[in-house]
Amino acid sequence: MATIYDVAKAAGVSAKTVSRVLNQDAPVGRETREKVEQAIHALGYVPSNAARMMRSNRSGIVGLITGAISQTSDNPELTGLPDLFIVQGIQQVMAAQKKTLMIADTAGSADNIPHLLETFRQHRAEGIIYVADYHKQIELPDTAKSMPIVLANCFDKCATPAVLPDDKLGQRRLVERLIKAGHHRIALLRLPETFVASDLRFQGYCDAMSEASIPFDSALVPSTLQEDDPRQLGQLTEALKHLLNLDQPPTVICCGNDKMALRVYGILRSMGLNIPEDISIAGYDNYTLIAETLYPALTTVELPYRDMGRQAAELILDMIKQSDHPNEPALMQGDVYWRSSVTDFFTTNVKMFQQ
């Protein structure tokens, strides 16, 4: 493999002159530059990025820690591949900024994180992004404090810069849209209480109902399901029976996520009920493999994973440049996707009047 000294010898110049041509950090005559460039091309010389990195103290590398490669969640309460979608958003920004994204997988164990951080440090990564598989609180090792780091889809007690989905606002917007469509008896089937999103979405539900001056009715919010409980389908069935047997049953049921909505469709149909003619259903996630293939297509709220990834990438790049960071998490908003699983009473009444 040719060296800078081989190029210098072939061009009849000093190694320092070759370095000036490569780095463009000092004036070099046109004729001399052409000789050096011809020698580089003839010898197939490849500059050492490691040497440049040492001089500039910039590697152009950003580390990313994720579990997206080694594991796919089997937990029925979580969505498809959120961490993978977040990684895709991060990569889009890094590619546009000519940065190298070095990805390391946890192999499903948080115990591997200290080793991965040390590996990134040895490769002179300028910053780290940690991506979680769902919205949750994590605990980073103390070694994470030695370099800029951003959390995506998770947060910690140390106020580490984070990018999170705005679960509260998402649920609020969905309920507001349901109310606008004429629904006032709105039920909510919550995720297990162990999920951060469960309380946030419940708060959003309550805020929207309160803003519309609709009194809170605890009967419309049955007990949350139990995490990893083999009886979960039975619990969901009982919750639906409870709602349908109320003196004033709901006109729409908001499900904790799209996977729950999928199971609700099946249970209701086994009871002989039609969606949305007998009751409307809404989900959360916009897990398109479910939402767009269900019949009727599912009204739901998007979890903006790719936007979260792009925001996390932009944030870490800003931190690398400016060495400061925000004090509050960045909350990313998702759109409401209105589909045919929900009856719009206003539109229906207008059509009937026109007929």
Secondary structure, 3 states (H helix, E strand, C coil): CCCHHHHHHHHCCCHHHHHHHHHCCCCCCHHHHHHHHHHHHHHCCCCCHHHHHHHHCCCCEEEEEECCCCCCCCCCCCCCCHHHHHHHHHHHHHHHCCCEEEEEECCCCHHHHHHHHHHHHHCCCCEEEEEEEEEEECCCCHHHHHCCEEEEEEECCCCCCEEEECHHHHHHHHHHHHHHCCCCCEEEECCCCCCHHHHHHHHHHHHHHHHCCCCCCHHHCCCCCCCCCCCHHHHHHHHHHHHHCCCCCCCEEEECCHHHHHHHHHHHHHCCCCCCCCCEEECCECCHHHHCCCCCCCEEEECCHHHHHHHHHHHHHHHHHHCCCCCCCEEECCCEECCCCCCCHHHHHHHHHHC
